[in-house]
Amino acid sequence: MSNPDLVIRGGTVADGRGGELFEADVAITGGKISAVGKVAAKGREEIDARGKLVTPGFVDVHTHYDGQVTWSQDITPSSQNGVTTAIMGNCGVGFAPCKPADHTRLIQLMEGVEDIPEPVLSAGIPWAWESFPDYMDWLSKRDFDIDVGAQLPHAALRVYVMGERGARRDPSTAEDNAAMAKLAGEAVRSGALGFSTSRTLNHRTSTGDFTPTLKAGEDELTAIAGAMHSQGRSVLQFVLDLSTIHEDLPMMLRVADTTKCPISFSITQNDKAPNRWRQTLDEINAAAKRGLSITAQIAARPVGLLLGLELSRNPFQTHPSYKAIAHLPLQARLAKLHQPEVRRAILSETATATDDPLFFRPNYDKMFLLGVPPDYEQPPENALGPQARRQGRQPEELAYDAMLSDEGRGMLYVPFLNYSDGNLDATREMLSDPQSVPGLSDGGAHCGIICDASFPTYLLTHWTRDRTRGEKLSIPFVVAAQSRKTALSVGLTDRGLIAPGYKADVNVIDYDRLHLHPPKVHYDLPVGGRRLLQDVDGYEATIVSGVVTRRHGEATGRRPGKLIRGAQGMAS
């Protein structure tokens, strides 16, 4: 018997099944795990994992790398957070299928929905395809630092088939449905893991138009989902609005019942109805008992906006005196903002409403400084409003000064989902539900306002170790939830476990050192585009298909990751 390619020695293993931790060696041969236990043979390469946590690679089912995979081989920031498989094409947005005349339309949709700047997308995407199978064929020739899987985005499909009628949300005809169903079946045969759609008013193009899929009919969704699932396992991922969930969720359950297609959708706690998530989970558990395959995607912490002078939005962006200088480069704007007369003018004005779904009239009782290390579960008294009242000042002053700090790079944090109670108890209950998986990291998206691709790391640090304001979760539970359980939810049965025969996607983690740094702006996208990233310490090694892709937090330059084509089972 030949020696293993790699042996991970003496680590504390969380194998993805959710059982107790145990100490073992892990041998890897030919891209698969070949042994778990005491491995006598010496590996061609060895990693000393004594005192370290060894986990399966994390499977992130909710990302938006549809553009980034076309210009970059490194799927950061997810690959920096222990993710070895990322599923893109969520929320109904993506870049295939697409006719040349619609390139700008799909870019504007992605820019508006996911806050990826238009210049970045226009410069970075090569548009070397038209159909979805062409897109998959083109991606299959590329190598990445992690595996990527794709879903067919409804908005792109609808515009491709219906043109302007689809974009303006006209009802589809029977002929439209048949055409979309045919293309959807082709997408699955080419390797699509699923189909995604959006029914939320918050999803708009950069020009303010609603997403083309907002009011798509039940007949349209049924035709597409049925055609896809008839060609192979295919999950239907969707996003709903709280205001219409009482209509839309029963409809989506009917689609699932009719087509037998598994469904997956996001559940969050919303301030407008802070207990609706309980009812929603009850409904999906009842549907699961009826035999439907249904998964709730749960955010690991509050979904929070980051506001600042260097970012997409800030509390003063509608103030006339700020708008007068908003066009200036950061340093010039900073010089103006330091002038006493400019400060007085801006602070004397009030924010006005806009139709921007991610601009909230500032609520300083829900606006925080994240701190170092970043704290996403702060008590309400830490917010700027209570702080200002204690100091006898206006909260606007505190926000203004905070943004001027760090040479104009100071950030404010506004948790707007999953924080109605001023703590994460509801999130813990959602994560613990048997029908839920961690989701919503939005890796690759929201470049200038949200920085949540670090969810996988946060699940391990906050929920198993650092939480002080409520009950924690166990390491085995968290590891299983974001490796095996997420993998199974999208039909990838070949990964997510540390066991012989499974794909050798593994993390070696210095659990005691694992921590996140505060978010910072980087200008490393095409044409110098901006994005928020968080540095992370503690990942000793990340291994994809048996190849070490990251070591001591640094990329090794090796890229064994591939496009996943369809649901994956265990090799015989």
KOLGURO-652201 format. One line per 10 residues: number of its first residue (from 1); for each residue x, y, z of C-alpha. Coordinates in Angstrom, 3 decimals. Example, Ala and Ser with C-alpha at 12.3 -4.5 7.8 and 13.67 -1.06 7.14 Angstrom:
KOLGURO-652201
1	12.300 -4.500 7.800  13.670 -1.060 7.140
end
This chain:
KOLGURO-652201
1	0.000 0.000 0.000  1.449 3.366 -1.017  1.903 6.155 1.459  -0.919 8.728 1.812  -0.513 12.042 0.031  -1.205 13.921 3.274  -1.623 12.973 6.918  -3.112 15.369 9.474  -1.658 14.172 12.783  -3.303 14.075 16.196
11	-6.026 16.676 15.728  -9.246 17.012 17.676  -11.803 15.994 15.071  -15.329 17.346 14.640  -16.269 14.997 11.829  -19.482 16.679 10.657  -21.881 14.116 12.115  -22.596 16.202 15.213  -21.205 13.649 17.690  -18.531 14.095 20.328
21	-15.074 15.404 19.436  -12.346 12.772 19.217  -8.612 12.666 18.643  -7.427 11.046 15.413  -5.098 11.155 12.450  -6.680 11.848 9.063  -5.075 10.370 5.950  -5.769 11.716 2.468  -5.037 9.893 -0.774  -6.037 10.860 -4.306
31	-8.193 13.777 -3.189  -10.285 11.674 -0.796  -10.087 10.828 2.881  -8.548 7.354 3.074  -8.371 6.770 6.838  -9.469 8.295 10.150  -7.926 6.933 13.323  -4.356 5.896 14.006  -2.426 6.170 10.734  0.921 4.400 10.871
41	2.062 5.221 7.337  3.964 8.440 6.818  2.363 10.903 4.453  4.208 12.552 1.592  3.125 15.736 3.392  2.171 15.972 7.061  0.431 18.567 9.214  0.893 18.514 12.978  -2.626 19.157 14.270  -2.041 18.360 17.946
51	-4.144 20.773 20.000  -5.927 21.936 16.837  -9.526 21.464 15.718  -9.972 19.449 12.514  -13.251 19.928 10.650  -14.701 19.256 7.226  -14.477 22.205 4.858  -17.482 24.485 5.208  -20.171 24.557 2.510  -21.651 28.036 2.024
61	-24.964 27.726 0.196  -25.707 31.444 -0.221  -23.110 33.475 -2.119  -22.972 35.815 -5.113  -19.654 35.054 -6.807  -21.309 34.857 -10.269  -19.139 37.722 -11.524  -16.019 37.178 -9.423  -15.525 33.618 -10.679  -15.082 35.032 -14.181
71	-12.165 37.317 -13.300  -10.593 35.760 -10.206  -9.398 32.277 -9.304  -9.382 33.086 -5.593  -12.880 33.091 -4.138  -12.137 35.470 -1.283  -13.336 36.283 1.281  -15.113 32.901 1.619  -11.945 30.874 1.100  -10.337 32.835 3.962
81	-13.107 31.634 6.298  -12.779 27.878 5.964  -15.245 27.598 3.071  -14.270 24.916 0.549  -17.526 24.919 -1.464  -19.549 28.018 -2.340  -22.926 28.010 -4.082  -23.654 31.114 -6.177  -26.595 32.259 -8.282  -28.842 33.032 -5.309
91	-31.746 35.492 -5.094  -32.616 35.219 -8.784  -29.668 37.311 -9.997  -26.762 36.237 -12.171  -25.255 36.536 -15.635  -26.558 33.615 -17.640  -28.483 33.155 -19.809  -28.034 36.607 -21.298  -28.304 38.101 -24.783  -25.672 40.726 -25.666
101	-28.312 43.452 -25.638  -29.105 42.666 -21.994  -25.588 42.777 -20.516  -26.160 46.226 -19.035  -29.579 45.270 -17.684  -28.213 42.288 -15.729  -25.263 44.320 -14.461  -27.635 47.030 -13.207  -29.715 44.379 -11.474  -26.707 42.839 -9.743
111	-25.392 46.293 -8.819  -28.721 47.298 -7.290  -29.543 44.029 -5.523  -26.077 43.005 -4.366  -24.106 46.302 -4.261  -21.370 45.159 -6.655  -20.256 48.303 -8.521  -21.131 48.561 -12.210  -17.588 49.539 -13.306  -16.236 46.395 -11.618
121	-18.761 44.141 -13.346  -18.423 45.864 -16.720  -14.645 45.600 -16.666  -14.426 42.166 -15.065  -17.022 40.031 -16.838  -15.803 38.768 -20.240  -19.275 37.751 -21.489  -17.834 34.717 -23.289  -21.233 32.973 -23.239  -24.912 33.505 -23.936
131	-26.715 30.405 -22.696  -26.467 28.941 -19.217  -24.763 25.758 -20.526  -22.221 28.011 -22.291  -21.549 29.789 -18.989  -21.033 26.453 -17.253  -18.748 25.174 -20.021  -16.672 28.346 -19.797  -16.393 28.133 -15.998  -15.517 24.421 -16.131
141	-12.190 25.330 -17.741  -11.185 27.513 -14.787  -9.397 26.510 -11.571  -10.227 28.035 -8.187  -9.047 27.887 -4.592  -12.422 26.327 -3.651  -15.205 24.462 -5.456  -18.074 26.538 -6.823  -21.609 25.457 -7.670  -24.131 27.453 -9.679
151	-27.885 27.952 -9.682  -29.971 29.214 -12.594  -31.089 32.795 -11.779  -34.746 33.508 -12.511  -34.277 37.181 -13.447  -31.735 36.323 -16.146  -33.910 33.486 -17.469  -37.064 35.607 -17.516  -35.432 38.506 -19.382  -33.756 36.079 -21.803
161	-37.102 34.515 -22.765  -39.504 37.446 -22.394  -37.289 40.461 -23.138  -38.763 43.789 -22.121  -42.003 42.109 -20.982  -40.011 40.052 -18.495  -38.081 43.051 -17.215  -41.248 45.033 -16.564  -42.793 42.067 -14.710  -45.592 41.262 -17.152
171	-47.323 37.941 -16.492  -45.789 35.107 -18.490  -47.770 33.270 -21.153  -48.012 29.501 -21.543  -45.492 29.799 -24.388  -43.128 31.783 -22.143  -43.434 29.147 -19.420  -42.702 26.347 -21.851  -39.635 28.177 -23.168  -38.326 28.887 -19.647
181	-38.973 25.287 -18.599  -37.027 23.967 -21.597  -34.029 26.167 -20.777  -34.287 25.264 -17.086  -34.087 21.569 -17.926  -31.014 22.271 -20.058  -29.464 24.160 -17.138  -29.765 21.132 -14.849  -28.314 18.854 -17.514  -25.363 21.240 -17.745
191	-24.823 21.102 -13.976  -27.051 23.690 -12.289  -27.644 22.720 -8.662  -30.877 24.650 -8.533  -32.963 27.628 -9.503  -33.299 30.887 -7.569  -35.916 33.618 -7.493  -36.767 36.745 -5.495  -40.075 38.216 -4.389  -38.850 41.113 -2.245
201	-39.342 44.826 -2.834  -35.823 45.382 -1.491  -34.328 43.837 -4.627  -34.098 46.586 -7.248  -31.843 47.533 -10.112  -29.375 50.379 -9.685  -31.878 52.540 -11.601  -34.616 51.792 -9.032  -36.709 49.245 -10.951  -38.032 46.207 -9.079
211	-36.557 42.805 -9.850  -38.201 41.138 -12.881  -39.240 38.152 -10.748  -41.143 40.096 -8.075  -44.636 38.923 -9.051  -43.895 35.885 -11.217  -46.929 33.618 -11.278  -47.325 30.244 -9.660  -47.712 28.668 -13.106  -44.341 30.109 -14.165
221	-42.531 28.884 -11.060  -44.170 25.469 -11.252  -43.178 25.017 -14.890  -39.554 25.941 -14.222  -39.132 23.974 -10.979  -40.856 20.918 -12.431  -38.708 20.900 -15.556  -35.516 21.223 -13.534  -36.306 18.584 -10.982  -37.347 16.150 -13.706
231	-33.780 16.288 -15.036  -32.020 15.647 -11.732  -32.035 16.787 -8.116  -32.515 20.536 -8.096  -33.266 22.910 -5.232  -35.510 25.987 -5.566  -34.019 28.880 -3.572  -36.087 31.996 -2.960  -36.313 35.236 -1.008  -39.665 36.520 0.292
241	-40.930 39.799 1.724  -42.396 39.915 5.206  -45.304 41.996 3.874  -46.410 39.272 1.441  -45.128 36.114 3.129  -48.668 35.081 4.097  -49.410 34.767 0.358  -46.036 33.836 -1.058  -44.982 31.093 1.355  -48.120 28.974 0.824
251	-47.632 29.431 -2.920  -44.010 28.275 -2.774  -45.068 25.276 -0.679  -47.631 24.421 -3.343  -44.918 24.628 -6.013  -42.754 22.283 -3.952  -45.660 19.904 -3.397  -46.582 19.846 -7.089  -43.041 19.436 -8.436  -41.445 17.514 -5.519
261	-38.580 19.983 -5.869  -36.675 20.700 -2.614  -36.947 24.340 -1.544  -34.698 26.609 0.490  -35.389 30.134 1.663  -34.191 32.754 4.098  -35.799 33.395 7.478  -34.820 36.398 9.564  -36.249 38.324 12.497  -37.749 41.578 11.255
271	-38.467 44.554 13.506  -41.897 45.067 11.895  -43.075 41.642 13.062  -40.414 40.368 15.470  -42.122 37.029 16.144  -43.156 36.122 12.586  -40.080 33.900 12.217  -41.573 31.480 14.748  -44.743 31.108 12.718  -42.701 30.634 9.544
281	-40.599 27.894 11.116  -43.763 26.212 12.377  -45.155 26.288 8.836  -42.066 24.743 7.271  -41.804 22.075 9.983  -45.421 21.161 9.286  -44.606 21.016 5.555  -41.594 18.800 6.266  -43.832 16.417 8.214  -46.023 16.203 5.105
291	-42.984 14.980 3.191  -41.718 18.167 1.559  -37.962 18.690 1.386  -37.559 22.189 2.830  -34.679 24.120 4.363  -34.593 27.478 6.140  -31.412 29.524 5.674  -30.465 31.380 8.867  -27.982 34.238 9.269  -25.352 33.587 11.943
301	-25.654 37.062 13.481  -27.573 40.286 12.809  -27.666 41.301 9.180  -26.107 44.688 9.676  -25.278 47.717 7.574  -21.862 49.301 7.792  -22.034 53.062 7.298  -19.125 55.387 6.646  -17.553 58.011 4.440  -15.704 55.363 2.422
311	-18.795 53.164 2.069  -21.965 53.118 -0.023  -24.114 54.879 2.576  -23.883 57.024 5.697  -26.409 58.676 8.041  -25.923 62.135 6.494  -26.159 61.227 2.817  -29.544 62.973 2.389  -28.496 66.138 4.257  -28.188 68.997 1.704
321	-24.846 70.210 3.070  -23.392 66.708 2.821  -24.811 66.122 -0.647  -22.979 69.269 -1.779  -19.613 67.617 -1.040  -20.502 63.939 -1.556  -18.865 63.869 -5.004  -15.427 64.779 -3.616  -12.683 62.165 -3.155  -12.377 60.935 0.421
331	-9.459 63.148 1.460  -11.008 66.304 0.031  -14.352 65.445 1.598  -12.612 64.785 4.906  -10.983 68.212 4.836  -14.394 69.810 4.302  -16.019 67.749 7.056  -13.389 68.936 9.532  -14.361 72.560 8.881  -16.522 73.859 11.783
341	-19.014 75.595 9.504  -19.575 72.435 7.401  -19.969 70.348 10.551  -22.523 72.804 11.981  -24.494 72.887 8.735  -24.679 69.102 8.351  -25.593 68.529 11.998  -28.330 71.176 11.828  -30.099 69.304 9.010  -32.200 66.163 9.171
351	-32.282 63.014 7.103  -35.023 62.712 4.502  -36.681 59.575 3.187  -35.464 58.001 -0.058  -36.607 55.050 -2.156  -33.284 53.320 -1.459  -34.266 50.075 0.324  -30.982 50.000 2.223  -31.140 53.578 3.474  -32.961 53.682 6.775
361	-33.792 56.955 8.482  -31.076 56.903 11.150  -32.199 55.263 14.385  -29.373 56.036 16.773  -30.809 53.699 19.382  -29.824 50.904 16.979  -26.506 52.259 15.752  -23.269 50.960 17.287  -19.525 51.139 17.031  -18.303 47.594 16.344
371	-15.111 47.917 18.375  -11.942 45.821 18.345  -12.491 42.908 18.243  -15.830 43.471 16.504  -18.816 42.837 18.789  -22.051 41.954 16.973  -24.117 41.286 20.106  -23.856 44.502 22.102  -26.432 45.511 24.712  -28.817 48.329 23.699
381	-27.180 50.759 26.107  -24.037 50.659 23.935  -25.875 52.272 21.009  -25.060 55.867 20.073  -28.475 57.152 21.208  -28.142 56.023 24.836  -24.462 57.058 24.847  -25.359 60.555 23.652  -28.090 60.933 26.260  -25.664 59.970 29.004
391	-23.199 62.575 27.712  -25.799 65.297 27.177  -25.013 65.416 23.441  -26.816 64.727 20.184  -26.250 61.232 18.748  -25.577 62.783 15.333  -22.431 64.334 16.820  -21.162 60.940 17.946  -21.873 59.425 14.535  -20.138 62.316 12.769
401	-17.025 62.037 14.932  -16.929 58.251 14.620  -16.885 58.432 10.829  -14.071 61.015 10.885  -11.919 58.666 12.993  -9.169 56.530 11.456  -8.557 59.182 8.777  -12.154 59.090 7.637  -12.445 55.310 7.631  -14.482 54.933 10.833
411	-17.590 52.783 10.482  -20.988 52.629 12.147  -22.892 49.371 12.536  -26.686 49.144 12.186  -28.169 45.666 12.791  -31.467 45.673 10.876  -32.417 41.982 10.923  -32.143 39.388 13.720  -31.748 42.032 16.437  -35.257 43.127 17.395
421	-34.717 41.963 20.998  -31.290 43.562 21.419  -29.705 40.100 21.576  -29.272 36.963 19.467  -31.560 34.598 21.386  -33.961 34.392 18.430  -31.060 33.629 16.100  -29.941 30.789 18.355  -33.426 29.316 18.274  -33.567 29.631 14.487
431	-30.145 28.010 14.046  -31.217 25.161 16.333  -34.334 24.298 14.336  -34.083 20.886 12.649  -35.110 22.337 9.264  -32.513 25.123 9.249  -28.982 25.531 7.940  -26.615 28.503 8.214  -26.936 30.763 5.189  -27.111 34.343 3.912
441	-23.390 35.126 4.070  -23.735 36.794 0.647  -20.033 36.217 -0.091  -18.972 38.333 -3.052  -21.834 40.828 -2.645  -22.677 44.043 -0.776  -19.163 45.326 -1.334  -19.730 48.704 0.304  -22.399 48.189 2.964  -22.481 44.632 4.404
451	-19.582 42.349 5.354  -21.064 38.978 6.278  -18.942 36.458 4.364  -17.265 35.809 7.726  -20.399 34.031 9.007  -18.677 30.582 9.016  -15.929 31.867 11.299  -18.408 33.759 13.487  -20.430 30.579 13.986  -17.374 28.960 15.547
461	-16.029 31.904 17.517  -19.158 33.564 18.884  -21.571 30.672 19.131  -19.278 28.011 20.580  -16.774 30.089 22.569  -17.237 33.826 23.014  -20.923 34.456 23.649  -21.635 36.023 27.053  -25.234 37.253 26.672  -26.996 33.899 26.396
471	-26.624 30.208 25.690  -23.981 28.934 23.305  -24.020 26.139 20.721  -21.634 23.178 20.697  -18.675 22.810 18.351  -19.986 19.504 16.911  -23.388 21.070 16.221  -21.973 24.144 14.464  -19.483 22.153 12.396  -22.148 19.675 11.275
481	-24.571 22.500 10.473  -22.218 24.339 8.123  -20.513 21.358 6.512  -22.619 18.198 6.227  -26.056 19.743 6.643  -25.466 22.549 4.151  -23.913 20.105 1.673  -26.922 17.801 1.836  -29.329 20.715 1.378  -27.959 21.311 -2.139
491	-27.469 17.669 -3.086  -23.741 17.331 -2.405  -23.583 14.025 -0.540  -19.883 13.513 -1.335  -18.566 16.107 1.148  -19.065 17.599 4.587  -17.805 14.595 6.587  -14.392 13.506 7.786  -14.768 9.816 6.979  -13.130 7.395 4.533
501	-14.306 7.827 0.951  -15.432 11.435 1.314  -13.977 14.372 -0.573  -10.874 15.589 1.227  -12.052 19.121 2.048  -10.679 19.821 5.533  -9.871 22.696 7.890  -7.183 22.612 10.556  -8.052 25.377 13.029  -6.236 26.876 15.983
511	-9.501 27.234 17.858  -8.081 29.318 20.711  -6.580 31.841 18.260  -9.519 31.925 15.859  -10.882 35.459 15.669  -12.147 38.087 13.290  -10.673 41.538 12.799  -12.862 44.593 12.147  -14.019 45.061 8.527  -11.846 47.232 6.308
521	-12.194 48.588 2.791  -9.886 47.117 0.130  -9.532 48.335 -3.450  -8.639 45.046 -5.102  -11.500 44.451 -7.530  -11.224 45.155 -11.283  -10.555 48.830 -12.097  -9.652 49.352 -8.427  -13.163 48.585 -7.238  -13.927 48.710 -3.534
531	-15.035 45.915 -1.248  -15.300 45.261 2.477  -13.157 42.424 3.834  -12.405 41.062 7.310  -9.049 39.582 8.173  -9.213 36.381 10.184  -6.636 34.586 12.321  -6.596 30.937 13.321  -6.992 28.887 10.152  -3.821 26.810 10.213
541	-4.647 25.013 6.975  -7.504 24.747 4.511  -7.460 21.724 2.222  -9.521 21.290 -0.958  -9.586 17.882 -2.666  -6.504 16.921 -0.668  -4.503 20.004 -1.671  -3.462 22.646 0.886  -4.819 25.925 -0.483  -4.196 28.093 2.571
551	-1.527 27.748 5.262  -1.241 29.922 8.381  -3.821 32.288 6.906  -1.979 32.791 3.612  -2.856 31.469 0.160  -0.483 28.793 -1.121  -1.290 29.618 -4.748  -2.594 26.116 -5.427  -6.072 25.992 -6.967  -7.630 22.527 -7.052
561	-11.173 23.891 -6.886  -13.518 23.205 -9.777  -16.993 23.988 -10.999  -19.434 21.459 -9.566  -21.673 19.976 -12.227  -24.894 18.833 -10.632  -25.702 16.927 -7.472  -22.745 14.842 -6.306  -22.967 11.360 -4.810  -20.354 9.068 -3.352
571	-18.186 7.278 -5.896  -18.753 3.519 -5.942
end
